[in-house]
Amino acid sequence: MKSHWNERFLRKEYLYGEAANQFIQELEPVLQPEGSLLAIAEGEGRNALFLAKKAKEANRVLSIDLWDYSDVALQKVNARKGDLTIKTREVDLTTVTWGEDQYDYACCVYGHFDQVMQREVFQGLRQAVKNGGWIFGEVYSKEQVTYGTGGPRDIEYLYSPSMFLDIFATDFFKHLYVGEVTRSEGELHQGLCHVIQFAIEVRK
């Protein structure tokens, strides 16, 4: 699996484009993240770089831990980050030990995991985020399998809104959207698609 992602990220072009995901761009001025943020499955870092730049422009202190499985992708992040406060780490989420109450924010955009891993990852994120912190992002729903405009073709790697409602049952959903959006993100995410967007305040 690692060699698969490394091979994809070796190309000069950015796999999902250089701009942040559209939902992340829309959400940033609402949340205005500051403090500490964990960005997982971040690939070439487009979302983390966007959030760090926006915080810097607004004189907000935001330190980002960026995790990805591909060391090739992380090299591309390090080449672009300049003086932004982003610390990259090569992480296999199937074996990671999640900390507790470490971060003010956590972000996941299109993390492609099977059904078991989806639950483990989001339970881990909830554990790692402090009380009053936020978990946000966008993933493909199971309906996406019929659209053919991006994401895994195996429905087992797509998400159900019920998982979010279950894991975050005691938390506050500031935003939960399940439905169609149009995306133009590199060559792999193009056209009308079906997503789940979430912005959840953790209440422990």
Disulfide bonds with the S-S distance in Angstrom:
none
